[in-house]
Amino acid sequence: MKKHEMTLKSFKQRVIDELCCKASAIMPDPTRTIFTKPGRPRLSNSIERLEGAKHCIAYTEQDRRCKVCSTPKQVKRCNFICKGCEGHPHLHPKHCFEIWHTKVHF
């Protein structure tokens, strides 16, 4: 056998090692969350807001965007908050309050 020749088994092992090395450099980190939206994280846990324990609508002097019906293009403002949710989200008292506490994704 010459110096530059190798066995089929060692050749296959070398190819596997090189492919695995290159694949690990290309693959994303599995510990990193891939499906996140850019921007601030939500203040309230989606499951927590769906539990109907202590949710109560209250009037406040602060005028803020409604968490349900306000969009970046069309801002809808309201003076009502949910006192039972973390962060006290601003919600319109009729439809938006119900949607916020019943739908998982809106």
Biopython code that builds the backbone (N, CA, C, O; Angstrom):
import numpy as np
from Bio.PDB.StructureBuilder import StructureBuilder

atoms = [
    (1, "MET", "N", (0.837, -1.173, 0.000)),
    (1, "MET", "CA", (0.000, 0.000, 0.000)),
    (1, "MET", "C", (0.891, 1.249, 0.000)),
    (1, "MET", "O", (1.887, 1.306, 0.720)),
    (2, "LYS", "N", (0.526, 2.239, -0.808)),
    (2, "LYS", "CA", (1.299, 3.476, -0.871)),
    (2, "LYS", "C", (0.910, 4.386, 0.295)),
    (2, "LYS", "O", (-0.091, 4.153, 0.974)),
    (3, "LYS", "N", (1.722, 5.430, 0.514)),
    (3, "LYS", "CA", (1.474, 6.355, 1.628)),
    (3, "LYS", "C", (0.171, 7.124, 1.454)),
    (3, "LYS", "O", (-0.515, 7.396, 2.440)),
    (4, "HIS", "N", (-0.185, 7.481, 0.224)),
    (4, "HIS", "CA", (-1.360, 8.314, -0.003)),
    (4, "HIS", "C", (-2.651, 7.502, -0.134)),
    (4, "HIS", "O", (-3.736, 8.083, -0.171)),
    (5, "GLU", "N", (-2.561, 6.220, -0.200)),
    (5, "GLU", "CA", (-3.745, 5.388, -0.293)),
    (5, "GLU", "C", (-4.297, 5.130, 1.104)),
    (5, "GLU", "O", (-3.553, 5.068, 2.083)),
    (6, "MET", "N", (-5.619, 4.981, 1.175)),
    (6, "MET", "CA", (-6.254, 4.664, 2.452)),
    (6, "MET", "C", (-7.300, 3.601, 2.216)),
    (6, "MET", "O", (-7.722, 3.369, 1.083)),
    (7, "THR", "N", (-7.707, 2.970, 3.266)),
    (7, "THR", "CA", (-8.718, 1.922, 3.140)),
    (7, "THR", "C", (-10.078, 2.559, 2.908)),
    (7, "THR", "O", (-10.277, 3.740, 3.191)),
    (8, "LEU", "N", (-11.009, 1.773, 2.394)),
    (8, "LEU", "CA", (-12.360, 2.271, 2.145)),
    (8, "LEU", "C", (-13.023, 2.709, 3.452)),
    (8, "LEU", "O", (-13.726, 3.719, 3.486)),
    (9, "LYS", "N", (-12.803, 1.957, 4.512)),
    (9, "LYS", "CA", (-13.388, 2.274, 5.818)),
    (9, "LYS", "C", (-12.871, 3.627, 6.340)),
    (9, "LYS", "O", (-13.659, 4.440, 6.823)),
    (10, "SER", "N", (-11.584, 3.866, 6.249)),
    (10, "SER", "CA", (-11.039, 5.128, 6.748)),
    (10, "SER", "C", (-11.461, 6.296, 5.853)),
    (10, "SER", "O", (-11.658, 7.410, 6.339)),
    (11, "PHE", "N", (-11.601, 6.045, 4.535)),
    (11, "PHE", "CA", (-12.085, 7.082, 3.627)),
    (11, "PHE", "C", (-13.520, 7.489, 3.983)),
    (11, "PHE", "O", (-13.837, 8.676, 4.052)),
    (12, "LYS", "N", (-14.385, 6.487, 4.208)),
    (12, "LYS", "CA", (-15.777, 6.773, 4.578)),
    (12, "LYS", "C", (-15.853, 7.531, 5.906)),
    (12, "LYS", "O", (-16.641, 8.467, 6.043)),
    (13, "GLN", "N", (-15.040, 7.131, 6.874)),
    (13, "GLN", "CA", (-15.033, 7.803, 8.169)),
    (13, "GLN", "C", (-14.579, 9.259, 8.032)),
    (13, "GLN", "O", (-15.116, 10.142, 8.701)),
    (14, "ARG", "N", (-13.615, 9.505, 7.187)),
    (14, "ARG", "CA", (-13.112, 10.864, 6.970)),
    (14, "ARG", "C", (-14.174, 11.733, 6.299)),
    (14, "ARG", "O", (-14.363, 12.890, 6.675)),
    (15, "VAL", "N", (-14.871, 11.170, 5.300)),
    (15, "VAL", "CA", (-15.948, 11.904, 4.629)),
    (15, "VAL", "C", (-17.061, 12.232, 5.624)),
    (15, "VAL", "O", (-17.570, 13.353, 5.626)),
    (16, "ILE", "N", (-17.443, 11.285, 6.461)),
    (16, "ILE", "CA", (-18.495, 11.509, 7.467)),
    (16, "ILE", "C", (-18.083, 12.604, 8.440)),
    (16, "ILE", "O", (-18.884, 13.482, 8.761)),
    (17, "ASP", "N", (-16.848, 12.561, 8.908)),
    (17, "ASP", "CA", (-16.361, 13.580, 9.845)),
    (17, "ASP", "C", (-16.381, 14.971, 9.230)),
    (17, "ASP", "O", (-16.786, 15.933, 9.883)),
    (18, "GLU", "N", (-15.950, 15.082, 7.988)),
    (18, "GLU", "CA", (-15.925, 16.387, 7.335)),
    (18, "GLU", "C", (-17.336, 16.914, 7.069)),
    (18, "GLU", "O", (-17.598, 18.105, 7.236)),
    (19, "LEU", "N", (-18.249, 16.018, 6.652)),
    (19, "LEU", "CA", (-19.637, 16.444, 6.419)),
    (19, "LEU", "C", (-20.306, 16.896, 7.714)),
    (19, "LEU", "O", (-21.023, 17.897, 7.734)),
    (20, "CYS", "N", (-20.071, 16.160, 8.784)),
    (20, "CYS", "CA", (-20.656, 16.539, 10.079)),
    (20, "CYS", "C", (-20.100, 17.876, 10.560)),
    (20, "CYS", "O", (-20.833, 18.691, 11.122)),
    (21, "CYS", "N", (-18.834, 18.096, 10.345)),
    (21, "CYS", "CA", (-18.200, 19.346, 10.760)),
    (21, "CYS", "C", (-18.788, 20.528, 9.987)),
    (21, "CYS", "O", (-19.089, 21.569, 10.572)),
    (22, "LYS", "N", (-18.950, 20.364, 8.667)),
    (22, "LYS", "CA", (-19.517, 21.434, 7.852)),
    (22, "LYS", "C", (-21.008, 21.651, 8.171)),
    (22, "LYS", "O", (-21.482, 22.787, 8.195)),
    (23, "ALA", "N", (-21.733, 20.563, 8.414)),
    (23, "ALA", "CA", (-23.164, 20.675, 8.723)),
    (23, "ALA", "C", (-23.381, 21.380, 10.052)),
    (23, "ALA", "O", (-24.320, 22.163, 10.193)),
    (24, "SER", "N", (-22.524, 21.111, 11.024)),
    (24, "SER", "CA", (-22.690, 21.768, 12.321)),
    (24, "SER", "C", (-22.409, 23.263, 12.226)),
    (24, "SER", "O", (-22.954, 24.041, 13.008)),
    (25, "ALA", "N", (-21.579, 23.669, 11.297)),
    (25, "ALA", "CA", (-21.302, 25.095, 11.110)),
    (25, "ALA", "C", (-22.466, 25.799, 10.426)),
    (25, "ALA", "O", (-22.687, 26.990, 10.645)),
    (26, "ILE", "N", (-23.209, 25.073, 9.600)),
    (26, "ILE", "CA", (-24.326, 25.655, 8.868)),
    (26, "ILE", "C", (-25.618, 25.644, 9.682)),
    (26, "ILE", "O", (-26.412, 26.580, 9.597)),
    (27, "MET", "N", (-25.828, 24.602, 10.459)),
    (27, "MET", "CA", (-27.085, 24.433, 11.204)),
    (27, "MET", "C", (-27.225, 25.500, 12.285)),
    (27, "MET", "O", (-26.232, 25.879, 12.908)),
    (28, "PRO", "N", (-28.469, 26.001, 12.523)),
    (28, "PRO", "CA", (-28.679, 26.966, 13.593)),
    (28, "PRO", "C", (-28.576, 26.304, 14.956)),
    (28, "PRO", "O", (-28.693, 25.086, 15.090)),
    (29, "ASP", "N", (-28.356, 27.128, 15.953)),
    (29, "ASP", "CA", (-28.253, 26.656, 17.324)),
    (29, "ASP", "C", (-29.625, 26.180, 17.796)),
    (29, "ASP", "O", (-30.570, 26.969, 17.778)),
    (30, "PRO", "N", (-29.778, 24.904, 18.225)),
    (30, "PRO", "CA", (-31.102, 24.418, 18.631)),
    (30, "PRO", "C", (-31.611, 25.038, 19.932)),
    (30, "PRO", "O", (-32.816, 25.008, 20.183)),
    (31, "THR", "N", (-30.739, 25.595, 20.760)),
    (31, "THR", "CA", (-31.187, 26.199, 22.011)),
    (31, "THR", "C", (-31.793, 27.578, 21.791)),
    (31, "THR", "O", (-32.492, 28.095, 22.662)),
    (32, "ARG", "N", (-31.531, 28.172, 20.644)),
    (32, "ARG", "CA", (-32.036, 29.509, 20.341)),
    (32, "ARG", "C", (-33.467, 29.417, 19.831)),
    (32, "ARG", "O", (-33.772, 28.544, 19.017)),
    (33, "THR", "N", (-34.333, 30.280, 20.281)),
    (33, "THR", "CA", (-35.709, 30.294, 19.825)),
    (33, "THR", "C", (-35.751, 30.904, 18.436)),
    (33, "THR", "O", (-35.308, 32.035, 18.233)),
    (34, "ILE", "N", (-36.285, 30.155, 17.481)),
    (34, "ILE", "CA", (-36.279, 30.599, 16.096)),
    (34, "ILE", "C", (-37.542, 31.387, 15.757)),
    (34, "ILE", "O", (-37.473, 32.357, 15.002)),
    (35, "PHE", "N", (-38.674, 30.995, 16.291)),
    (35, "PHE", "CA", (-39.943, 31.551, 15.878)),
    (35, "PHE", "C", (-40.410, 32.708, 16.765)),
    (35, "PHE", "O", (-41.564, 32.724, 17.193)),
    (36, "THR", "N", (-39.541, 33.664, 17.045)),
    (36, "THR", "CA", (-39.940, 34.821, 17.823)),
    (36, "THR", "C", (-40.130, 36.013, 16.912)),
    (36, "THR", "O", (-39.444, 36.150, 15.898)),
    (37, "LYS", "N", (-41.049, 36.862, 17.270)),
    (37, "LYS", "CA", (-41.266, 38.083, 16.517)),
    (37, "LYS", "C", (-40.323, 39.155, 17.040)),
    (37, "LYS", "O", (-40.004, 39.161, 18.228)),
    (38, "PRO", "N", (-39.872, 40.060, 16.184)),
    (38, "PRO", "CA", (-39.006, 41.122, 16.662)),
    (38, "PRO", "C", (-39.784, 42.098, 17.548)),
    (38, "PRO", "O", (-40.995, 42.253, 17.395)),
    (39, "GLY", "N", (-39.097, 42.738, 18.454)),
    (39, "GLY", "CA", (-39.730, 43.723, 19.322)),
    (39, "GLY", "C", (-39.770, 43.268, 20.771)),
    (39, "GLY", "O", (-39.148, 42.277, 21.154)),
    (40, "ARG", "N", (-40.515, 44.018, 21.557)),
    (40, "ARG", "CA", (-40.630, 43.707, 22.975)),
    (40, "ARG", "C", (-41.435, 42.431, 23.193)),
    (40, "ARG", "O", (-42.383, 42.165, 22.454)),
    (41, "PRO", "N", (-41.066, 41.638, 24.202)),
    (41, "PRO", "CA", (-41.878, 40.470, 24.517)),
    (41, "PRO", "C", (-43.188, 40.901, 25.176)),
    (41, "PRO", "O", (-43.273, 41.987, 25.750)),
    (42, "ARG", "N", (-44.189, 40.061, 25.092)),
    (42, "ARG", "CA", (-45.479, 40.377, 25.706)),
    (42, "ARG", "C", (-45.346, 40.447, 27.217)),
    (42, "ARG", "O", (-44.545, 39.733, 27.820)),
    (43, "LEU", "N", (-46.138, 41.310, 27.813)),
    (43, "LEU", "CA", (-46.113, 41.442, 29.263)),
    (43, "LEU", "C", (-46.868, 40.311, 29.938)),
    (43, "LEU", "O", (-46.457, 39.831, 30.994)),
    (44, "SER", "N", (-47.969, 39.882, 29.335)),
    (44, "SER", "CA", (-48.770, 38.856, 29.984)),
    (44, "SER", "C", (-48.595, 37.518, 29.292)),
    (44, "SER", "O", (-48.416, 37.441, 28.077)),
    (45, "ASN", "N", (-48.651, 36.476, 30.088)),
    (45, "ASN", "CA", (-48.591, 35.124, 29.562)),
    (45, "ASN", "C", (-49.923, 34.816, 28.902)),
    (45, "ASN", "O", (-50.975, 35.101, 29.474)),
    (46, "SER", "N", (-49.895, 34.237, 27.703)),
    (46, "SER", "CA", (-51.133, 34.010, 26.962)),
    (46, "SER", "C", (-52.082, 33.089, 27.714)),
    (46, "SER", "O", (-53.296, 33.273, 27.631)),
    (47, "ILE", "N", (-51.575, 32.114, 28.437)),
    (47, "ILE", "CA", (-52.439, 31.203, 29.181)),
    (47, "ILE", "C", (-53.031, 31.907, 30.392)),
    (47, "ILE", "O", (-54.191, 31.684, 30.738)),
    (48, "GLU", "N", (-52.249, 32.746, 31.028)),
    (48, "GLU", "CA", (-52.720, 33.464, 32.209)),
    (48, "GLU", "C", (-53.895, 34.377, 31.874)),
    (48, "GLU", "O", (-54.837, 34.483, 32.659)),
    (49, "ARG", "N", (-53.851, 35.028, 30.731)),
    (49, "ARG", "CA", (-54.934, 35.934, 30.366)),
    (49, "ARG", "C", (-56.196, 35.199, 29.959)),
    (49, "ARG", "O", (-57.275, 35.792, 29.942)),
    (50, "LEU", "N", (-56.082, 33.897, 29.625)),
    (50, "LEU", "CA", (-57.255, 33.123, 29.239)),
    (50, "LEU", "C", (-57.975, 32.512, 30.440)),
    (50, "LEU", "O", (-59.120, 32.081, 30.310)),
    (51, "GLU", "N", (-57.341, 32.468, 31.582)),
    (51, "GLU", "CA", (-57.975, 31.939, 32.780)),
    (51, "GLU", "C", (-58.899, 33.008, 33.350)),
    (51, "GLU", "O", (-58.477, 34.146, 33.554)),
    (52, "GLY", "N", (-60.151, 32.654, 33.608)),
    (52, "GLY", "CA", (-61.150, 33.635, 33.989)),
    (52, "GLY", "C", (-61.278, 33.883, 35.473)),
    (52, "GLY", "O", (-62.399, 33.912, 35.983)),
    (53, "ALA", "N", (-60.194, 34.061, 36.186)),
    (53, "ALA", "CA", (-60.269, 34.196, 37.632)),
    (53, "ALA", "C", (-60.611, 35.612, 38.089)),
    (53, "ALA", "O", (-61.714, 35.843, 38.584)),
    (54, "LYS", "N", (-59.708, 36.545, 37.937)),
    (54, "LYS", "CA", (-59.877, 37.867, 38.541)),
    (54, "LYS", "C", (-59.862, 38.983, 37.502)),
    (54, "LYS", "O", (-59.312, 40.054, 37.758)),
    (55, "HIS", "N", (-60.451, 38.749, 36.347)),
    (55, "HIS", "CA", (-60.436, 39.769, 35.297)),
    (55, "HIS", "C", (-61.586, 40.737, 35.514)),
    (55, "HIS", "O", (-62.748, 40.348, 35.637)),
    (56, "CYS", "N", (-61.224, 41.996, 35.555)),
    (56, "CYS", "CA", (-62.208, 43.027, 35.845)),
    (56, "CYS", "C", (-61.833, 44.282, 35.062)),
    (56, "CYS", "O", (-60.688, 44.732, 35.105)),
    (57, "ILE", "N", (-62.794, 44.834, 34.356)),
    (57, "ILE", "CA", (-62.550, 46.030, 33.553)),
    (57, "ILE", "C", (-62.651, 47.260, 34.451)),
    (57, "ILE", "O", (-63.531, 47.336, 35.308)),
    (58, "ALA", "N", (-61.756, 48.216, 34.254)),
    (58, "ALA", "CA", (-61.757, 49.422, 35.085)),
    (58, "ALA", "C", (-61.392, 50.629, 34.227)),
    (58, "ALA", "O", (-60.623, 50.509, 33.274)),
    (59, "TYR", "N", (-61.935, 51.767, 34.561)),
    (59, "TYR", "CA", (-61.650, 53.016, 33.860)),
    (59, "TYR", "C", (-60.367, 53.621, 34.426)),
    (59, "TYR", "O", (-60.106, 53.549, 35.627)),
    (60, "THR", "N", (-59.579, 54.213, 33.542)),
    (60, "THR", "CA", (-58.367, 54.911, 33.951)),
    (60, "THR", "C", (-58.244, 56.211, 33.163)),
    (60, "THR", "O", (-58.772, 56.323, 32.057)),
    (61, "GLU", "N", (-57.554, 57.179, 33.725)),
    (61, "GLU", "CA", (-57.363, 58.458, 33.040)),
    (61, "GLU", "C", (-56.367, 58.344, 31.888)),
    (61, "GLU", "O", (-56.382, 59.168, 30.974)),
    (62, "GLN", "N", (-55.512, 57.340, 31.925)),
    (62, "GLN", "CA", (-54.505, 57.166, 30.878)),
    (62, "GLN", "C", (-55.162, 56.690, 29.587)),
    (62, "GLN", "O", (-55.945, 55.740, 29.585)),
    (63, "ASP", "N", (-54.834, 57.355, 28.512)),
    (63, "ASP", "CA", (-55.358, 57.015, 27.191)),
    (63, "ASP", "C", (-54.277, 56.254, 26.433)),
    (63, "ASP", "O", (-53.251, 56.831, 26.073)),
    (64, "ARG", "N", (-54.497, 54.957, 26.187)),
    (64, "ARG", "CA", (-53.492, 54.122, 25.523)),
    (64, "ARG", "C", (-54.111, 53.340, 24.366)),
    (64, "ARG", "O", (-55.329, 53.325, 24.188)),
    (65, "ARG", "N", (-53.244, 52.689, 23.583)),
    (65, "ARG", "CA", (-53.696, 51.855, 22.468)),
    (65, "ARG", "C", (-54.394, 50.602, 22.987)),
    (65, "ARG", "O", (-53.975, 50.010, 23.981)),
    (66, "CYS", "N", (-55.460, 50.210, 22.301)),
    (66, "CYS", "CA", (-56.152, 48.964, 22.628)),
    (66, "CYS", "C", (-55.275, 47.801, 22.160)),
    (66, "CYS", "O", (-54.782, 47.814, 21.032)),
    (67, "LYS", "N", (-55.076, 46.801, 23.016)),
    (67, "LYS", "CA", (-54.220, 45.666, 22.694)),
    (67, "LYS", "C", (-54.812, 44.782, 21.605)),
    (67, "LYS", "O", (-54.067, 44.063, 20.938)),
    (68, "VAL", "N", (-56.119, 44.812, 21.404)),
    (68, "VAL", "CA", (-56.758, 43.921, 20.445)),
    (68, "VAL", "C", (-56.965, 44.592, 19.095)),
    (68, "VAL", "O", (-56.505, 44.074, 18.077)),
    (69, "CYS", "N", (-57.635, 45.713, 19.063)),
    (69, "CYS", "CA", (-58.050, 46.274, 17.773)),
    (69, "CYS", "C", (-57.119, 47.343, 17.216)),
    (69, "CYS", "O", (-57.336, 47.798, 16.093)),
    (70, "SER", "N", (-56.111, 47.755, 17.936)),
    (70, "SER", "CA", (-55.184, 48.762, 17.447)),
    (70, "SER", "C", (-54.096, 48.106, 16.608)),
    (70, "SER", "O", (-53.525, 47.090, 17.004)),
    (71, "THR", "N", (-53.812, 48.687, 15.453)),
    (71, "THR", "CA", (-52.741, 48.211, 14.578)),
    (71, "THR", "C", (-51.758, 49.354, 14.361)),
    (71, "THR", "O", (-52.080, 50.506, 14.651)),
    (72, "PRO", "N", (-50.569, 49.053, 13.857)),
    (72, "PRO", "CA", (-49.623, 50.151, 13.604)),
    (72, "PRO", "C", (-50.141, 51.191, 12.609)),
    (72, "PRO", "O", (-49.806, 52.372, 12.704)),
    (73, "LYS", "N", (-50.966, 50.742, 11.650)),
    (73, "LYS", "CA", (-51.498, 51.681, 10.666)),
    (73, "LYS", "C", (-52.720, 52.430, 11.170)),
    (73, "LYS", "O", (-52.922, 53.595, 10.826)),
    (74, "GLN", "N", (-53.543, 51.765, 11.988)),
    (74, "GLN", "CA", (-54.769, 52.392, 12.489)),
    (74, "GLN", "C", (-54.815, 52.241, 14.009)),
    (74, "GLN", "O", (-55.111, 51.165, 14.529)),
    (75, "VAL", "N", (-54.520, 53.322, 14.701)),
    (75, "VAL", "CA", (-54.457, 53.315, 16.153)),
    (75, "VAL", "C", (-55.844, 53.541, 16.735)),
    (75, "VAL", "O", (-56.533, 54.493, 16.368)),
    (76, "LYS", "N", (-56.251, 52.651, 17.652)),
    (76, "LYS", "CA", (-57.514, 52.790, 18.380)),
    (76, "LYS", "C", (-57.157, 52.944, 19.855)),
    (76, "LYS", "O", (-56.506, 52.077, 20.438)),
    (77, "ARG", "N", (-57.584, 54.045, 20.450)),
    (77, "ARG", "CA", (-57.223, 54.341, 21.828)),
    (77, "ARG", "C", (-58.410, 54.131, 22.753)),
    (77, "ARG", "O", (-59.564, 54.272, 22.347)),
    (78, "CYS", "N", (-58.111, 53.790, 24.011)),
    (78, "CYS", "CA", (-59.196, 53.600, 24.986)),
    (78, "CYS", "C", (-58.687, 53.912, 26.393)),
    (78, "CYS", "O", (-57.483, 54.005, 26.633)),
    (79, "ASN", "N", (-59.622, 54.067, 27.298)),
    (79, "ASN", "CA", (-59.325, 54.412, 28.683)),
    (79, "ASN", "C", (-59.689, 53.293, 29.660)),
    (79, "ASN", "O", (-59.836, 53.547, 30.856)),
    (80, "PHE", "N", (-59.836, 52.078, 29.177)),
    (80, "PHE", "CA", (-60.219, 50.970, 30.038)),
    (80, "PHE", "C", (-59.102, 49.943, 30.097)),
    (80, "PHE", "O", (-58.444, 49.676, 29.092)),
    (81, "ILE", "N", (-58.886, 49.366, 31.277)),
    (81, "ILE", "CA", (-57.845, 48.354, 31.485)),
    (81, "ILE", "C", (-58.455, 47.119, 32.129)),
    (81, "ILE", "O", (-59.538, 47.174, 32.710)),
    (82, "CYS", "N", (-57.734, 45.993, 32.013)),
    (82, "CYS", "CA", (-58.101, 44.786, 32.753)),
    (82, "CYS", "C", (-57.226, 44.757, 33.996)),
    (82, "CYS", "O", (-56.004, 44.655, 33.891)),
    (83, "LYS", "N", (-57.837, 44.846, 35.170)),
    (83, "LYS", "CA", (-57.075, 44.873, 36.415)),
    (83, "LYS", "C", (-56.504, 43.511, 36.788)),
    (83, "LYS", "O", (-55.559, 43.433, 37.573)),
    (84, "GLY", "N", (-57.065, 42.436, 36.235)),
    (84, "GLY", "CA", (-56.607, 41.089, 36.582)),
    (84, "GLY", "C", (-55.427, 40.597, 35.773)),
    (84, "GLY", "O", (-54.759, 39.650, 36.186)),
    (85, "CYS", "N", (-55.151, 41.208, 34.639)),
    (85, "CYS", "CA", (-54.033, 40.776, 33.786)),
    (85, "CYS", "C", (-52.750, 41.506, 34.159)),
    (85, "CYS", "O", (-52.772, 42.661, 34.584)),
    (86, "GLU", "N", (-51.633, 40.806, 33.990)),
    (86, "GLU", "CA", (-50.336, 41.403, 34.246)),
    (86, "GLU", "C", (-50.080, 42.510, 33.233)),
    (86, "GLU", "O", (-50.309, 42.319, 32.039)),
    (87, "GLY", "N", (-49.619, 43.643, 33.685)),
    (87, "GLY", "CA", (-49.351, 44.770, 32.805)),
    (87, "GLY", "C", (-50.560, 45.648, 32.564)),
    (87, "GLY", "O", (-50.430, 46.694, 31.928)),
    (88, "HIS", "N", (-51.741, 45.261, 33.051)),
    (88, "HIS", "CA", (-53.002, 46.009, 32.896)),
    (88, "HIS", "C", (-53.196, 46.486, 31.452)),
    (88, "HIS", "O", (-53.109, 47.683, 31.180)),
    (89, "PRO", "N", (-53.461, 45.545, 30.517)),
    (89, "PRO", "CA", (-53.618, 45.952, 29.116)),
    (89, "PRO", "C", (-54.837, 46.821, 28.902)),
    (89, "PRO", "O", (-55.870, 46.614, 29.538)),
    (90, "HIS", "N", (-54.727, 47.786, 28.017)),
    (90, "HIS", "CA", (-55.848, 48.644, 27.653)),
    (90, "HIS", "C", (-56.726, 47.910, 26.652)),
    (90, "HIS", "O", (-56.239, 47.429, 25.629)),
    (91, "LEU", "N", (-58.021, 47.823, 26.945)),
    (91, "LEU", "CA", (-58.972, 47.087, 26.119)),
    (91, "LEU", "C", (-60.299, 47.833, 26.063)),
    (91, "LEU", "O", (-60.727, 48.433, 27.050)),
    (92, "HIS", "N", (-60.947, 47.792, 24.897)),
    (92, "HIS", "CA", (-62.304, 48.335, 24.824)),
    (92, "HIS", "C", (-63.230, 47.402, 25.612)),
    (92, "HIS", "O", (-63.087, 46.182, 25.529)),
    (93, "PRO", "N", (-64.180, 47.964, 26.377)),
    (93, "PRO", "CA", (-64.956, 47.146, 27.309)),
    (93, "PRO", "C", (-65.899, 46.123, 26.677)),
    (93, "PRO", "O", (-66.234, 45.138, 27.336)),
    (94, "LYS", "N", (-66.337, 46.306, 25.443)),
    (94, "LYS", "CA", (-67.291, 45.358, 24.876)),
    (94, "LYS", "C", (-66.579, 44.182, 24.210)),
    (94, "LYS", "O", (-66.368, 43.149, 24.845)),
    (95, "HIS", "N", (-66.216, 44.325, 22.968)),
    (95, "HIS", "CA", (-65.699, 43.198, 22.197)),
    (95, "HIS", "C", (-64.241, 42.876, 22.495)),
    (95, "HIS", "O", (-63.888, 41.701, 22.599)),
    (96, "CYS", "N", (-63.407, 43.856, 22.633)),
    (96, "CYS", "CA", (-61.973, 43.619, 22.811)),
    (96, "CYS", "C", (-61.662, 42.903, 24.126)),
    (96, "CYS", "O", (-60.784, 42.042, 24.166)),
    (97, "PHE", "N", (-62.365, 43.246, 25.186)),
    (97, "PHE", "CA", (-62.169, 42.588, 26.478)),
    (97, "PHE", "C", (-62.457, 41.092, 26.354)),
    (97, "PHE", "O", (-61.708, 40.265, 26.874)),
    (98, "GLU", "N", (-63.537, 40.755, 25.670)),
    (98, "GLU", "CA", (-63.919, 39.349, 25.494)),
    (98, "GLU", "C", (-62.923, 38.622, 24.592)),
    (98, "GLU", "O", (-62.532, 37.494, 24.894)),
    (99, "ILE", "N", (-62.514, 39.237, 23.512)),
    (99, "ILE", "CA", (-61.558, 38.618, 22.586)),
    (99, "ILE", "C", (-60.225, 38.364, 23.280)),
    (99, "ILE", "O", (-59.638, 37.295, 23.118)),
    (100, "TRP", "N", (-59.749, 39.324, 24.042)),
    (100, "TRP", "CA", (-58.461, 39.204, 24.738)),
    (100, "TRP", "C", (-58.451, 38.009, 25.696)),
    (100, "TRP", "O", (-57.426, 37.344, 25.853)),
    (101, "HIS", "N", (-59.586, 37.739, 26.331)),
    (101, "HIS", "CA", (-59.642, 36.686, 27.336)),
    (101, "HIS", "C", (-60.161, 35.350, 26.813)),
    (101, "HIS", "O", (-60.262, 34.396, 27.585)),
    (102, "THR", "N", (-60.492, 35.252, 25.524)),
    (102, "THR", "CA", (-60.986, 33.979, 24.992)),
    (102, "THR", "C", (-60.145, 33.431, 23.854)),
    (102, "THR", "O", (-59.982, 32.215, 23.762)),
    (103, "LYS", "N", (-59.607, 34.264, 22.991)),
    (103, "LYS", "CA", (-58.837, 33.785, 21.844)),
    (103, "LYS", "C", (-57.355, 33.687, 22.182)),
    (103, "LYS", "O", (-56.799, 34.566, 22.842)),
    (104, "VAL", "N", (-56.723, 32.615, 21.727)),
    (104, "VAL", "CA", (-55.295, 32.436, 21.967)),
    (104, "VAL", "C", (-54.501, 33.366, 21.065)),
    (104, "VAL", "O", (-53.588, 34.050, 21.527)),
    (105, "HIS", "N", (-54.844, 33.395, 19.773)),
    (105, "HIS", "CA", (-54.176, 34.271, 18.811)),
    (105, "HIS", "C", (-55.217, 35.177, 18.193)),
    (105, "HIS", "O", (-56.257, 34.711, 17.728)),
    (106, "PHE", "N", (-54.944, 36.450, 18.184)),
    (106, "PHE", "CA", (-55.874, 37.378, 17.547)),
    (106, "PHE", "C", (-55.130, 38.324, 16.660)),
    (106, "PHE", "O", (-55.740, 39.188, 16.030)),
]
sb = StructureBuilder()
sb.init_structure("model")
sb.init_model(0)
sb.init_chain("A")
sb.init_seg("    ")
for serial, (resi, resn, name, xyz) in enumerate(atoms, 1):
    if name == "N":
        sb.init_residue(resn, " ", resi, " ")
    sb.init_atom(name, np.array(xyz, "f"), 0.0, 1.0, " ", f" {name:<3s}", serial, name[0])
structure = sb.get_structure()
